[in-house]
Amino acid sequence: MFPAPRPTHVWRLTWVCVAFAAGLALPQSSLADAPLQNRDTFEAVRDADLQLATIGWRLSVANAALCDRLEPGLGLQLHTLDQFDSASRDAAKTHFGFATPVAIEGVIADGPAARAGLRQDDSLVRVGPVAIATLTGKQGTTQRLVAAQRAIAALAPDQPIEVEAIRAGAPIKATVQPLPACRTRFELRLSSDYNASADGTMVQISSQFLEAYTPEQVAGAVAHEFSHNILHHRDRLEARGVDFGMLSGFGANVKYFRQTETQADLLSVYLLANAGYPPQASVAFWKRFGPSKAGGIFRSRSHPHWRDRIATLEAEIAKVETISARPAIPGLIAERSQPLDGNWQAILVRAR
């Protein structure tokens, strides 16, 4: 989808995660319906969260050479007690052992944090110069979590970071050697709808995608949204003075949104290939999603038809397959500082 309007508050949700996965065994029909008050659901969400965090990690680290905004990739998946609603907050505090307001929900397998010895349920005291106690946020929001993520993202992307935490009531210290990673947060919105968006600094997807599609197909959808951030589409659309939301499909807005959508499709092929995902995952996603669910926003004037998107992806995949070097870097990267010209027709391949 096109970049979402930049909110005045960041995703005011009672539970916003950083990952998800298909095929979870939950006591209810979906994570969007499951009450966050019992061990099985807490662990299902943790496991799901970590799987999507891993997708974001793979895409961000493997494509660091394509990004001009970097952060230290720690391989940490964080959560905050604030983000739980009042009905589940006490149970969450007990289950996850929160000793500070921000804790490690999970660590990426063989990532920098894991190699440094950090574990899930370690409660953070300090990450480099970032003192967790100084961060503020309201209960029922992710404000404190976002503040922690932003402060950590502002640190040097390739310098060792000292981490202080509390594990089972005892203080611990670890030194993490980060990997440079593209600067973007990946968040899950527990919902039964199909929404995905990017606002320049964050990618957010609804949990329904992860329940309905394979992890590789989810990676294709995430790579598309991630591409919007890498190409600075939000800033470039604002520079053109476009209208967002329902008005995006009218007047002069159309050509600019179609251009950004097509560019994001094209770049997503490279992001997937660089991260070791099959680029055909994006095609597989649209072949499943397009015929039955590409209504509303997907059929609006601001978005190319899903069949044309598949044709465009397939043509670009053929090009990427001829490139042996990784990371493969398309010409779109060199053009991201230029104003959008609205010439979407020159880059879209029409389905036959």
C-alpha positions in Angstrom: 0.0 0.0 0.0 1.0 3.6 -0.2 2.6 5.3 2.8 0.2 6.0 5.6 -0.6 9.5 6.8 1.9 10.4 9.5 0.1 10.3 12.8 0.3 12.8 15.6 0.6 9.8 18.0 2.3 6.6 17.0 -0.2 3.8 16.7 -2.2 4.1 19.9 -2.8 0.4 20.4 -3.0 -1.8 23.5 -0.8 -4.4 21.8 1.6 -3.5 19.0 4.2 -6.2 18.2 7.2 -6.4 16.0 6.5 -9.8 14.4 4.1 -12.6 13.6 3.8 -15.9 11.8 1.3 -18.1 10.1 -0.2 -21.3 11.5 -0.1 -20.5 15.2 -2.0 -22.8 17.5 -4.2 -20.4 19.4 -7.1 -21.0 21.8 -9.3 -18.7 19.6 -9.7 -18.1 15.9 -7.0 -15.4 15.7 -4.6 -13.3 17.7 -6.9 -10.4 17.1 -9.6 -12.2 19.2 -7.5 -13.9 21.8 -7.5 -12.3 25.3 -4.0 -11.5 26.4 -4.4 -12.9 29.8 -3.0 -16.5 29.8 0.3 -18.2 29.2 -0.6 -19.9 25.9 -1.6 -16.6 24.3 1.4 -14.7 25.7 3.7 -17.3 24.3 1.9 -17.5 21.0 2.3 -13.8 20.6 5.9 -13.9 21.6 6.7 -16.7 19.1 4.8 -14.9 16.4 6.4 -11.6 17.2 9.8 -13.1 16.9 9.1 -14.6 13.5 8.2 -11.3 12.0 11.0 -9.6 13.8 13.3 -12.1 12.0 11.8 -11.1 8.7 12.5 -7.4 9.4 16.0 -8.3 10.7 16.9 -10.2 7.6 15.7 -7.5 5.3 17.3 -4.6 7.2 20.8 -6.1 7.7 21.1 -7.7 4.2 20.1 -4.4 2.6 22.1 -2.0 4.7 24.1 -1.0 1.6 20.9 0.3 0.0 20.0 2.5 2.9 21.2 6.0 3.7 19.6 5.9 7.2 21.2 3.3 9.4 20.8 2.0 13.0 22.7 -0.5 15.1 21.2 -3.9 14.4 21.1 -5.6 17.8 18.8 -8.5 17.0 16.6 -7.5 19.9 12.8 -7.6 20.0 11.5 -5.3 22.7 8.2 -4.8 24.4 6.9 -2.6 27.1 4.4 -3.2 30.0 2.6 0.0 28.9 1.3 -1.6 25.7 -0.9 -4.1 27.6 -4.4 -3.0 28.4 -5.5 -2.7 32.0 -7.2 -6.1 32.0 -4.0 -8.0 31.0 -1.2 -5.8 32.4 -0.8 -7.6 35.7 -0.8 -11.0 34.1 1.8 -9.8 31.5 4.0 -8.4 34.3 4.1 -11.7 36.0 4.4 -13.8 32.9 7.3 -11.8 31.3 8.9 -10.8 34.6 9.0 -7.1 33.8 11.5 -5.5 36.3 11.7 -2.3 34.2 9.3 -0.7 31.8 11.0 -2.0 28.7 12.2 -5.6 28.4 13.5 -8.1 25.8 10.6 -10.1 24.4 12.9 -12.2 22.2 16.3 -12.3 20.5 17.0 -13.1 16.9 18.7 -16.5 16.6 22.5 -16.0 16.2 22.1 -12.2 16.1 24.4 -9.8 18.0 22.3 -9.8 21.1 22.1 -13.6 21.3 25.8 -13.9 20.8 26.4 -11.4 23.6 24.4 -13.6 25.9 21.2 -11.5 26.2 17.9 -13.5 26.6 14.2 -13.1 26.5 12.7 -11.6 29.6 15.8 -9.6 30.5 14.5 -6.2 31.6 16.5 -3.4 30.2 18.2 -0.8 32.5 20.5 0.9 30.0 21.4 0.5 26.3 24.6 2.4 25.7 23.8 6.0 26.9 20.1 5.3 26.8 18.7 5.1 30.3 15.3 3.3 30.2 14.1 5.0 33.4 14.3 8.4 31.7 11.9 7.4 28.9 8.2 8.3 29.3 5.0 7.0 27.9 1.3 6.6 28.8 -0.3 3.3 29.8 -2.2 1.7 27.0 0.2 3.1 24.3 3.5 2.2 22.8 5.0 5.6 23.4 7.7 4.4 25.7 8.6 1.5 23.4 8.9 3.8 20.4 11.0 6.2 22.5 13.4 3.4 23.3 13.6 2.2 19.7 14.3 5.7 18.4 16.9 6.4 21.0 18.7 3.1 20.3 18.4 3.7 16.5 20.2 7.0 16.9 23.4 5.3 18.2 26.4 4.5 16.0 25.4 1.5 13.7 28.8 -0.3 14.0 30.2 0.5 17.5 30.0 -1.9 20.5 27.1 -1.1 22.9 27.1 -1.9 26.6 23.8 -3.2 27.8 22.7 -3.3 31.4 19.7 -5.4 32.4 18.0 -7.3 35.2 17.6 -11.1 34.8 15.6 -13.0 37.4 16.2 -10.2 39.9 19.9 -9.9 39.4 21.8 -7.2 37.4 23.7 -8.3 34.3 25.9 -6.6 31.7 26.7 -7.5 28.1 28.6 -6.0 25.2 26.8 -6.2 21.9 28.6 -5.7 18.6 25.8 -4.5 16.3 25.5 -5.0 12.5 24.6 -1.9 10.4 20.9 -2.1 9.6 18.4 0.0 7.7 16.5 2.3 10.1 12.9 1.1 10.2 10.7 -0.3 12.9 8.5 -3.3 12.1 5.3 -3.5 14.0 2.2 -5.8 14.1 -1.3 -4.6 14.6 -3.6 -7.2 16.0 -6.5 -7.0 13.6 -8.7 -9.1 11.4 -8.5 -6.7 8.5 -5.9 -6.5 5.8 -3.9 -3.3 6.2 -0.2 -2.6 5.6 1.5 0.7 5.6 4.7 2.6 5.9 5.2 6.1 7.2 8.9 6.7 6.5 10.2 5.3 9.8 7.9 2.3 10.5 6.3 -0.6 8.7 3.1 -1.9 10.2 1.0 -4.9 9.1 -2.2 -6.4 10.3 -1.9 -9.8 11.9 -4.5 -11.2 9.5 -1.8 -11.2 6.8 0.4 -13.5 8.9 -2.5 -15.9 9.7 -3.4 -16.3 6.0 -0.1 -16.3 4.1 3.2 -18.2 4.3 6.2 -16.6 6.0 7.9 -16.1 2.6 4.8 -14.4 1.2 4.6 -12.2 4.3 8.2 -11.3 3.6 7.2 -10.2 0.1 4.5 -7.9 1.5 6.8 -6.5 4.2 9.6 -5.9 1.6 7.1 -3.8 -0.4 6.3 -1.6 2.6 9.9 -1.4 3.6 10.8 -0.2 0.1 8.6 2.9 0.6 10.8 3.9 3.6 14.1 3.2 1.8 13.0 5.3 -1.2 11.8 8.2 1.1 8.4 8.0 -0.5 6.6 9.7 2.3 8.9 12.8 2.2 8.8 12.9 -1.6 5.0 12.7 -1.7 4.7 15.5 0.8 7.1 17.6 -1.3 4.7 17.2 -4.2 1.8 18.4 -2.0 -0.4 15.3 -2.5 -3.5 14.5 -0.6 -3.5 11.2 1.3 -6.3 8.9 2.2 -9.5 8.8 0.1 -8.3 11.7 -2.0 -5.1 9.9 -3.2 -7.1 8.4 -6.1 -8.1 11.7 -7.6 -6.6 14.4 -9.7 -2.8 15.0 -9.8 -2.4 12.7 -6.8 -2.9 9.6 -8.9 0.3 9.6 -10.9 2.6 10.1 -7.9 1.0 7.4 -5.8 1.1 4.9 -8.8 4.8 5.8 -9.3 5.6 5.1 -5.6 3.7 1.9 -5.6 5.4 0.6 -8.7 8.8 1.7 -7.5 8.2 -0.2 -4.2 7.2 -3.3 -6.1 10.4 -3.1 -8.1 12.7 -2.5 -5.1 11.1 -5.3 -3.1 12.4 -7.8 -5.6 16.0 -6.7 -4.7 15.4 -6.6 -1.0 14.1 -10.2 -1.0 16.9 -11.5 -3.2 19.6 -9.8 -1.0 18.1 -11.2 2.2 18.0 -14.8 0.8 14.2 -14.9 0.2 12.9 -16.1 -3.2 11.8 -13.0 -5.1 8.9 -15.0 -6.4 7.4 -14.8 -3.0 5.9 -11.4 -4.0 4.3 -12.9 -7.1 2.9 -15.7 -5.0 1.4 -13.2 -2.6 -0.3 -11.2 -5.3 -1.6 -14.3 -7.1 -3.4 -15.3 -3.8 -4.3 -11.9 -2.6 -5.3 -10.2 -5.8 -8.3 -12.2 -7.1 -10.2 -12.3 -3.9 -9.0 -9.4 -1.7 -7.6 -6.7 -3.9 -10.7 -4.5 -3.5 -11.1 -1.1 -2.1 -7.7 0.6 -1.8 -6.1 -2.0 -4.0 -8.4 -1.3 -6.9 -8.5 2.4 -6.4 -7.1 4.8 -9.0 -4.0 5.3 -6.8 -2.8 1.7 -7.3 -2.0 -0.3 -10.4 -4.1 -3.4 -11.1 -2.8 -6.5 -9.3 -2.3 -8.3 -12.6 0.0 -5.5 -13.8 1.8 -5.6 -10.5 2.5 -9.3 -11.0 3.8 -8.7 -14.6 6.0 -5.9 -13.3 7.4 -8.1 -10.5 8.1 -11.0 -12.9 9.9 -8.8 -15.3 12.1 -7.4 -12.6 12.8 -10.8 -11.1 14.1 -11.9 -14.5 16.6 -9.0 -14.3 17.7 -9.8 -10.7 18.3 -13.4 -11.6 21.0 -12.3 -14.0 22.9 -10.5 -11.3 25.3 -12.7 -9.3 26.6 -10.0 -6.9 24.9 -9.5 -3.5 23.7 -7.1 -2.5 22.2 -6.2 -5.8 21.5 -2.4 -6.0 19.0 -1.1 -8.5 19.1 2.3 -10.1 16.1 3.4 -8.0 18.4 3.9 -5.1 20.4 6.6 -6.8 17.1 8.4 -7.8 15.6 8.6 -4.3 16.9 12.1 -3.7 15.1 13.3 -6.8 11.5 14.7 -6.9 8.8 12.3 -8.1 7.9 13.0 -11.7 4.7 10.9 -11.8 5.8 8.9 -14.8 4.5 5.6 -13.5 3.7 4.3 -17.0 7.4 4.1 -17.9 8.1 1.5 -15.2 4.9 -0.5 -15.1 4.7 -3.7 -17.2 1.2 -4.4 -18.4 -0.2 -7.9 -18.1 -0.9 -9.7 -21.3 
